[in-house]
Amino acid sequence: MNQFKRSLAIAEKNIRIYYYKGPVIIFGVLIPLFLFLSFYIGRNIPIKALIPGLLGMTTFFTSTSVGPAIVPWEARAKTLERLISSPVSIWTIFLGDVISSFLFGILVSTIPVFVGLLLGVKVLNPFTLIFGVVLAAFCFASFSVLLSSYPPSNVPASSMMLSSLVKFPLIFVSGVFIPIKNLPLIGKIVSSVSPLTYFTELARYSLQGSCFFPVEIDFLALMFFNVLFFVAAVKIHERTLPQRL
Amino acid sequence: MKKEKAVEVSSLTKCFGELVAVDHVKFEVEKGEFFGFLGPNGAGKTTTIRILTGVIKPDEGNVQVLGYDVLENSIEAKQLMGVVPEMANAYLDLSAWNNLMLVGALYGVPKELRKERASKLLKEFKLYERRNCLVKGFSKGMKQKLLLCMALINEPEILFLDEPTSGLDVESRRLIIEVIQKLNKEGKTVFLTTHNIEEANQLCDRVAIINRGRIAAVDRPEKLRLKSSGLQSIEVSFDRKVDVEEVLEIEGVNKARKMGDKIKIYIDDPDAAINELVDFARSKKLKIVSLNTLAPSLEDVFLKLIKEN
């Protein structure tokens, strides 16, 4: 519990420092909006059908917007050494980083939901939506911290560039713009290894009442990715930290 | 009575690739002691202090801080430490106050106590008026004072200070030194790395001299000075200019150096050397204007040990 409180202090620090920085606004808020508009404008698709995709993309981009840059930023500013010389475990430090991204992801993901409600979209399964957003935001936040773990660069721009190389392709294979059921077989197979797929599925189920995979599978897959990403992030960072200090 | 140890280090070794930064270092620091860790740049001081504070892991050896193994029980050990690292590392995008609140929280200091201590420390270090300003606008002296405040927010039992006064203005340096001395008087153990020999001489109960990763000597500054044979010197001034080469021919003179209108002569036996000098002056029809015997300075000892090492 003591260590968890210290994680919250690290999360509070991250929110104070990093969530006003340019890359967060660009990668977290503007890019999902522009991607959505570029897909929507000029097509004859009802907006209701796009809200689950927009929600998935927004939660994904906001939860992963700052995570890849925190460790390189802190290593370069020599503040990482301050954290490591404090009585906190490696788990505590990275849990703090994940919590801040998680909270930011949850907060911004409410925007497409409200936009949808204003446009007449009905939330058919509110609890599925809430649990889905919570699980997905934590999963994506852990994923973002994992993205900065290797290679152990202390240049935030390099880390952000590498993370973009991974993040953007995921958007196109996770049922954000085209529902999974409409994808060819190879698309379905590829999409099944993306955590974003399962959240987009849950969002589609919550807002449209149907989805390709059973809801239980979506939840289980997200839980699996949560554990996998967080444990992998901490373990890899633990190994690479000496190279950053 | 056996004194309790604040720091116990044995066989400490750390390599960075081919470079052996710390090579089987062994020393102990007693509780309440003011311990200096002296060495030239690149000697291994910062690597040693980073191992002691749990920032990096050694390749070999044991480190105990206040009875806790820094590798096995690092959280318990760190809980009792206050650390001022060599590089300024307060969060520049946070205010002084928020930096202190963060560090207090990381040490588990309850919120109200954290606020109380932060106010007291900021007032003591004359930063209270600027408490809500971002640290990025602080001068080097202010940042260094803030780092010391951050190191003291948990009221540590042992303070690790890595070159805390390096590059500071006189006023900031004096304030920091006064506070550290006061804390030591109150019973806190202080581990200070520095390359400022005079500072170590004035402050430390004992010093360790490290060079190329190896400990060259550990002792009280005064004892180190007295132990160093061949470093005692005589400063002599004649009524006329005398060549250093002539002085070097005097029996018992190891080394001679011109220092303004004086000549500093390094000898083993001051008594015999004075007699020889008097004979020399008579033979050259010189008058001795002044003659002082000098004990070796810590700087002399330091340079000698570094050369030998």
Chai-1 contact restraints between the chains, C-beta under 6 A:
chainA,res_idxA,chainB,res_idxB,connection_type,confidence,min_distance_angstrom,max_distance_angstrom,comment,restraint_id
A,N2,B,G108,contact,1.0,0.0,6.0,A-B,restraint_1
A,R6,B,L106,contact,1.0,0.0,6.0,A-B,restraint_2
A,A9,B,L102,contact,1.0,0.0,6.0,A-B,restraint_3
A,A9,B,A105,contact,1.0,0.0,6.0,A-B,restraint_4
A,A9,B,L106,contact,1.0,0.0,6.0,A-B,restraint_5
A,K13,B,L102,contact,1.0,0.0,6.0,A-B,restraint_6
A,I17,B,D93,contact,1.0,0.0,6.0,A-B,restraint_7
A,K78,B,M87,contact,1.0,0.0,6.0,A-B,restraint_8
A,K78,B,N89,contact,1.0,0.0,6.0,A-B,restraint_9
A,T79,B,N89,contact,1.0,0.0,6.0,A-B,restraint_10
A,T79,B,Y91,contact,1.0,0.0,6.0,A-B,restraint_11
A,E81,B,V55,contact,1.0,0.0,6.0,A-B,restraint_12
A,E81,B,P85,contact,1.0,0.0,6.0,A-B,restraint_13
A,E81,B,N89,contact,1.0,0.0,6.0,A-B,restraint_14
A,R82,B,N89,contact,1.0,0.0,6.0,A-B,restraint_15
A,I84,B,V55,contact,1.0,0.0,6.0,A-B,restraint_16
A,S85,B,T53,contact,1.0,0.0,6.0,A-B,restraint_17
A,S85,B,V55,contact,1.0,0.0,6.0,A-B,restraint_18
A,S85,B,V83,contact,1.0,0.0,6.0,A-B,restraint_19
A,S86,B,L106,contact,1.0,0.0,6.0,A-B,restraint_20
A,P87,B,I75,contact,1.0,0.0,6.0,A-B,restraint_21
A,P87,B,K78,contact,1.0,0.0,6.0,A-B,restraint_22
A,P87,B,Q79,contact,1.0,0.0,6.0,A-B,restraint_23
A,V88,B,L106,contact,1.0,0.0,6.0,A-B,restraint_24
